[in-house]
Amino acid sequence: MSCVRALGLAIFSGVLSANIGCSGGIDQGASYEGSTDFTRREVTAYAAVSPPEYRVTRAPLPGLVGPALPAGRKIAVIRTGTYQTEEARLVVDTESYAVSLVAASALAAGSRVATAVDGIENTPYVRSLADIARRGVALQHLAPAARSVDSVERFALTIDMCQSNRPWEAGLFRWAKVLSDDLGKPVPVGIAMTGVWAKAHPTELDELIAWERAGKLAITWINHSSTHPLHCFDRSCIRGEFLTASSVDFDEEVLGEERTILARGMTPSTLFRFPGLVHDANRLKQLGRLSLMPLDADAWIALGQPIRPWSVVLVHGNGNEPEGIREFLRQVSMPARAAALRSGQAVIESALQAAPFSPLSPL
């Protein structure tokens, strides 16, 4: 029996479920065939590097997908594979948490193996992975290091995109775009996307990517598994084992979603959200072996948990949880909070600020 988090089993506002935003609108027999965009950039022979290989860049490394890495950066090599017939490596900048897919030849020529003198074990990413492994818990709010001593209300907005046949919540993203226009800068959002949703909704995904490129959204792509298996306990599908079911190929659920993200020209982040927020000790250890950080939430809006300072907010943008979207938009449209968001007295932070040790300056 899996160890199911209390959040998913407790009753909030008459709702009993960790599955509330993921079961509705799903045809269990549907194939959810996807866009051909996902085959135009072929990612093959993709595998985890465990433990990671630590290196230091000696020259700028261009990204095949993702940002270029300047010289002098301390990096972790966490995946190996082939991208468009070229040998490639997925690397994490251990200070900024930036992720990039680089050519293996460029990595070999432009970096060296790290030594003890480089102190990579003291960088935020490596320290965060070690802290999570030691405590055996998932992240669910902004880390103490990310909390300001001022009176600003800070929270992270994460949007789950599980598989669904329903139209997405366009109004939620329009609200974020309007806020971006008011602020004159992109709004950080963590999008926890499944591979199935991405393949079934290529037009909507194109819009998200276009808004990011236009500087409206600063998206952290959170791995939400490739297929988001439910493994329901009964026909109602109110509760399920999700990824804790013994039949699940956990590594493939994680790595398969990364392949989907890379094939679409995006870079996965170092965050992973378990479907239903359901996990057990074994799956947390497996995730740590894959060099990713588990991200839960302490403000699942549809379950009656309000936005609070330092919260990680969870809503579903896939059309399966409209009550959560309505309530979120109500809370952020309240005059005091709406004015605070426009003035900077309330700030939406990157979901990466939930890491135990906050990212340093971006690249």
C-alpha positions as CSV (number, residue, x, y, z in Angstrom):
1,M,0.0,0.0,0.0
2,S,1.3,3.4,-0.9
3,C,1.9,6.1,1.6
4,V,-0.7,8.8,0.6
5,R,-0.2,12.3,1.8
6,A,-2.8,13.5,4.2
7,L,-3.6,16.4,2.0
8,G,-5.1,14.1,-0.6
9,L,-7.3,12.3,1.9
10,A,-8.6,15.2,3.9
11,I,-11.9,16.8,3.3
12,F,-11.8,20.5,2.3
13,S,-15.0,22.3,1.2
14,G,-16.8,19.0,0.7
15,V,-14.1,17.6,-1.6
16,L,-12.4,14.4,-0.9
17,S,-9.5,13.8,-3.2
18,A,-5.9,14.2,-4.2
19,N,-7.1,13.6,-7.6
20,I,-9.6,16.4,-8.0
21,G,-8.0,18.2,-10.9
22,C,-6.8,15.2,-12.8
23,S,-9.5,12.6,-13.1
24,G,-12.3,14.8,-14.5
25,G,-12.3,15.2,-18.3
26,I,-10.1,12.2,-18.8
27,D,-11.3,9.4,-21.1
28,Q,-9.4,6.4,-19.7
29,G,-9.5,4.8,-23.1
30,A,-8.4,7.8,-25.1
31,S,-5.0,7.7,-26.8
32,Y,-4.4,11.5,-26.7
33,E,-2.4,11.4,-29.9
34,G,-0.1,14.4,-30.1
35,S,1.4,16.9,-32.4
36,T,4.1,16.0,-34.9
37,D,6.1,18.8,-33.3
38,F,7.2,16.3,-30.8
39,T,8.9,14.1,-33.4
40,R,10.7,16.9,-35.3
41,R,13.4,17.2,-32.6
42,E,14.3,13.6,-31.9
43,V,15.6,12.7,-28.4
44,T,16.9,9.1,-28.1
45,A,19.2,7.0,-25.9
46,Y,18.2,9.2,-23.1
47,A,19.3,8.1,-19.6
48,A,20.1,9.4,-16.2
49,V,23.6,10.0,-15.0
50,S,23.6,8.8,-11.4
51,P,25.4,10.1,-9.4
52,P,25.8,13.3,-11.4
53,E,29.1,14.1,-13.0
54,Y,30.4,17.5,-11.7
55,R,32.3,19.7,-14.0
56,V,33.5,23.4,-14.3
57,T,33.2,25.2,-17.6
58,R,36.4,26.6,-19.0
59,A,34.8,28.3,-22.0
60,P,31.2,29.4,-22.9
61,L,29.0,26.4,-23.8
62,P,26.3,27.0,-26.3
63,G,22.9,25.4,-25.6
64,L,21.3,23.0,-28.1
65,V,18.2,23.7,-26.0
66,G,18.3,26.2,-23.2
67,P,20.7,29.0,-22.3
68,A,24.4,29.2,-23.0
69,L,26.6,28.6,-20.0
70,P,29.4,31.1,-19.4
71,A,32.9,30.1,-18.5
72,G,33.6,29.4,-14.9
73,R,30.2,27.8,-14.1
74,K,29.9,24.8,-11.8
75,I,27.7,22.3,-13.4
76,A,26.1,18.9,-12.8
77,V,25.7,16.5,-15.7
78,I,22.5,14.6,-15.0
79,R,21.4,13.1,-18.4
80,T,23.0,11.6,-21.4
81,G,21.4,11.1,-24.8
82,T,21.2,12.0,-28.5
83,Y,19.5,15.1,-29.8
84,Q,18.9,15.3,-33.5
85,T,21.6,12.7,-34.1
86,E,24.2,14.6,-31.9
87,E,25.5,13.3,-28.7
88,A,24.2,15.6,-25.9
89,R,24.2,16.1,-22.2
90,L,21.6,17.7,-19.9
91,V,23.4,19.9,-17.4
92,V,22.4,22.0,-14.4
93,D,24.1,25.1,-13.3
94,T,24.5,24.3,-9.6
95,E,24.4,28.0,-8.5
96,S,21.5,29.3,-10.6
97,Y,19.5,26.0,-11.2
98,A,19.5,26.9,-15.0
99,V,19.2,23.8,-17.1
100,S,20.6,23.4,-20.6
101,L,21.1,20.6,-23.2
102,V,24.6,20.9,-24.6
103,A,26.6,19.0,-27.2
104,A,28.7,16.3,-25.6
105,S,31.7,17.4,-27.7
106,A,31.4,21.0,-26.6
107,L,31.1,19.9,-23.0
108,A,34.3,17.7,-23.3
109,A,36.3,20.5,-24.9
110,G,34.9,23.4,-22.9
111,S,34.9,22.0,-19.3
112,R,36.9,20.0,-16.9
113,V,36.1,17.6,-14.1
114,A,35.5,19.3,-10.8
115,T,37.8,18.9,-7.9
116,A,37.4,19.4,-4.2
117,V,38.8,22.9,-4.5
118,D,35.8,23.9,-6.6
119,G,33.5,23.4,-3.7
120,I,30.5,22.2,-5.8
121,E,29.1,20.4,-2.7
122,N,28.5,23.9,-1.3
123,T,26.4,25.2,-4.2
124,P,22.6,25.7,-3.8
125,Y,21.5,22.9,-6.1
126,V,23.8,20.2,-4.6
127,R,23.0,21.3,-1.1
128,S,19.3,21.3,-1.8
129,L,19.4,17.7,-3.1
130,A,21.4,16.6,-0.1
131,D,19.0,18.3,2.3
132,I,15.9,16.8,0.7
133,A,17.5,13.3,0.8
134,R,18.4,13.7,4.5
135,R,14.9,14.9,5.5
136,G,13.0,12.6,3.1
137,V,10.2,15.2,2.4
138,A,8.8,17.1,-0.5
139,L,8.9,20.9,-0.7
140,Q,5.7,22.7,-0.2
141,H,6.4,26.4,0.5
142,L,9.0,29.0,-0.2
143,A,12.2,28.2,1.6
144,P,13.3,30.3,4.6
145,A,16.2,31.7,2.6
146,A,13.7,33.1,0.0
147,R,11.6,34.9,2.6
148,S,12.1,38.6,3.0
149,V,12.1,40.4,6.2
150,D,10.0,43.2,4.7
151,S,6.2,43.2,4.6
152,V,5.9,42.0,1.0
153,E,3.6,39.0,0.5
154,R,5.5,36.5,-1.6
155,F,4.1,33.3,-3.1
156,A,4.8,31.0,-6.0
157,L,2.1,30.2,-8.6
158,T,2.1,26.6,-10.0
159,I,-0.3,25.4,-12.6
160,D,-0.9,21.7,-13.1
161,M,-1.7,20.5,-16.6
162,C,-2.8,16.9,-16.3
163,Q,-4.3,15.1,-19.3
164,S,-7.8,16.4,-20.1
165,N,-10.3,16.6,-22.9
166,R,-11.6,19.9,-21.6
167,P,-10.6,23.4,-22.9
168,W,-7.8,24.9,-20.8
169,E,-8.3,27.8,-18.4
170,A,-7.5,30.7,-20.8
171,G,-8.7,33.3,-18.4
172,L,-6.0,32.3,-15.9
173,F,-3.3,33.0,-18.4
174,R,-4.9,36.2,-19.6
175,W,-4.9,37.4,-16.0
176,A,-1.1,36.7,-15.8
177,K,-0.6,38.5,-19.1
178,V,-2.4,41.6,-17.9
179,L,-0.4,41.5,-14.7
180,S,2.8,41.3,-16.8
181,D,1.7,44.4,-18.8
182,D,1.0,46.3,-15.6
183,L,4.4,45.3,-14.1
184,G,6.4,45.7,-17.3
185,K,8.1,42.3,-16.8
186,P,7.3,38.6,-17.1
187,V,5.2,36.9,-14.4
188,P,6.9,33.8,-12.9
189,V,4.7,30.7,-13.2
190,G,5.6,27.1,-12.6
191,I,3.8,24.9,-15.2
192,A,3.6,21.2,-14.1
193,M,2.8,19.6,-17.4
194,T,2.4,16.0,-18.3
195,G,3.5,14.6,-21.6
196,V,0.0,13.5,-22.4
197,W,-1.4,17.0,-22.1
198,A,1.4,18.5,-24.1
199,K,0.9,16.1,-27.0
200,A,-2.9,16.5,-26.9
201,H,-2.9,20.3,-26.7
202,P,-0.2,21.6,-29.1
203,T,-2.0,24.8,-29.9
204,E,-2.3,25.8,-26.2
205,L,1.3,24.8,-25.6
206,D,2.3,27.0,-28.6
207,E,0.5,29.9,-26.9
208,L,2.4,29.4,-23.6
209,I,5.7,29.3,-25.4
210,A,4.8,32.4,-27.4
211,W,3.9,34.3,-24.3
212,E,7.2,33.2,-22.7
213,R,9.2,34.4,-25.7
214,A,7.2,37.7,-25.7
215,G,8.3,38.3,-22.1
216,K,4.9,37.9,-20.6
217,L,5.6,34.7,-18.6
218,A,8.7,33.4,-17.0
219,I,7.9,29.7,-17.1
220,T,9.5,27.0,-15.0
221,W,8.6,23.7,-16.7
222,I,7.9,21.3,-13.8
223,N,8.0,17.6,-14.6
224,H,4.6,16.2,-13.8
225,S,5.3,12.7,-15.3
226,S,4.8,11.4,-18.8
227,T,1.4,9.8,-18.5
228,H,0.1,10.7,-15.1
229,P,-1.2,7.2,-14.2
230,L,-4.1,7.2,-11.8
231,H,-4.3,3.6,-10.6
232,C,-7.7,4.4,-8.9
233,F,-8.8,2.6,-5.8
234,D,-12.4,2.2,-7.2
235,R,-14.6,3.2,-10.1
236,S,-15.2,6.7,-8.6
237,C,-11.4,7.5,-9.1
238,I,-11.6,9.9,-6.2
239,R,-8.3,8.4,-4.8
240,G,-5.5,6.5,-6.4
241,E,-2.0,5.2,-6.1
242,F,-0.7,7.3,-9.0
243,L,3.1,6.9,-9.3
244,T,3.4,4.8,-6.2
245,A,1.7,1.8,-7.8
246,S,4.2,-1.1,-8.1
247,S,3.5,-1.5,-11.8
248,V,4.7,2.0,-12.7
249,D,8.0,2.4,-14.5
250,F,9.0,5.4,-12.5
251,D,12.2,6.3,-14.3
252,E,10.4,6.2,-17.6
253,E,7.6,8.5,-16.3
254,V,10.3,11.0,-15.3
255,L,12.7,10.7,-18.3
256,G,9.9,10.3,-20.8
257,E,8.4,13.7,-19.8
258,E,11.9,15.2,-20.1
259,R,12.2,13.9,-23.6
260,T,8.8,15.4,-24.5
261,I,9.8,18.8,-23.1
262,L,13.2,18.8,-24.9
263,A,11.6,17.6,-28.2
264,R,9.4,20.7,-28.1
265,G,12.4,22.9,-27.7
266,M,12.0,23.7,-24.0
267,T,14.2,22.8,-21.1
268,P,12.9,20.9,-18.1
269,S,13.6,22.3,-14.6
270,T,15.0,20.5,-11.6
271,L,11.5,20.3,-10.1
272,F,9.1,17.4,-10.2
273,R,5.5,17.3,-9.0
274,F,4.0,14.0,-8.1
275,P,0.5,13.5,-9.6
276,G,-2.0,13.9,-6.8
277,L,0.8,15.0,-4.5
278,V,1.0,11.2,-3.7
279,H,4.4,9.7,-3.0
280,D,6.1,7.4,-0.7
281,A,9.7,7.1,0.7
282,N,10.8,4.8,-2.1
283,R,9.6,7.1,-4.8
284,L,11.2,10.1,-3.1
285,K,14.5,8.2,-3.0
286,Q,14.2,7.3,-6.7
287,L,13.5,10.9,-7.6
288,G,16.6,12.0,-5.6
289,R,18.6,9.4,-7.6
290,L,17.4,11.2,-10.7
291,S,18.7,14.5,-9.3
292,L,15.3,16.2,-9.1
293,M,13.5,18.0,-6.3
294,P,9.9,17.0,-5.3
295,L,7.5,20.0,-5.2
296,D,4.2,19.7,-3.4
297,A,2.0,22.7,-2.4
298,D,0.5,24.2,0.8
299,A,-2.1,26.3,-1.0
300,W,-4.1,23.9,-3.2
301,I,-6.8,26.5,-3.9
302,A,-9.7,24.1,-4.8
303,L,-9.2,22.2,-1.5
304,G,-9.9,25.4,0.5
305,Q,-6.3,26.4,1.2
306,P,-5.9,30.1,0.7
307,I,-3.0,32.1,-0.6
308,R,-0.7,32.9,2.3
309,P,2.7,34.5,2.5
310,W,5.4,32.1,1.3
311,S,2.9,29.7,-0.1
312,V,3.3,27.4,-3.1
313,V,-0.1,27.8,-4.8
314,L,-1.6,25.0,-6.8
315,V,-4.3,25.4,-9.4
316,H,-5.2,23.3,-12.4
317,G,-5.1,25.1,-15.8
318,N,-6.4,22.0,-17.7
319,G,-10.1,22.7,-17.4
320,N,-10.6,19.9,-14.8
321,E,-10.8,22.2,-11.7
322,P,-12.8,25.3,-12.6
323,E,-13.7,26.0,-9.0
324,G,-10.0,26.4,-8.1
325,I,-9.5,28.8,-10.9
326,R,-12.5,30.9,-9.9
327,E,-11.4,31.0,-6.3
328,F,-7.8,31.9,-7.2
329,L,-8.9,34.7,-9.5
330,R,-11.2,35.9,-6.8
331,Q,-8.4,36.0,-4.3
332,V,-5.9,37.8,-6.5
333,S,-8.6,40.3,-7.7
334,M,-9.5,41.4,-4.2
335,P,-8.8,45.2,-4.2
336,A,-6.0,45.1,-1.6
337,R,-4.1,42.2,-3.1
338,A,-4.6,43.3,-6.7
339,A,-3.2,46.7,-5.8
340,A,-0.3,45.0,-3.9
341,L,0.6,42.8,-6.9
342,R,0.7,45.9,-9.2
343,S,2.7,47.9,-6.7
344,G,5.2,45.3,-5.6
345,Q,3.8,44.8,-2.1
346,A,2.8,41.3,-3.2
347,V,5.2,39.4,-5.4
348,I,4.9,36.1,-7.3
349,E,8.2,34.3,-7.0
350,S,9.7,31.5,-9.1
351,A,8.8,28.0,-7.9
352,L,12.5,27.4,-7.7
353,Q,12.5,29.6,-4.6
354,A,11.0,26.6,-2.8
355,A,14.4,24.9,-3.0
356,P,16.0,24.6,0.5
357,F,18.9,26.7,-0.8
358,S,17.8,29.5,-3.1
359,P,19.2,30.0,-6.5
360,L,22.0,32.6,-6.8
361,S,22.0,35.2,-9.5
362,P,20.6,34.0,-12.8
363,L,22.9,33.4,-15.8
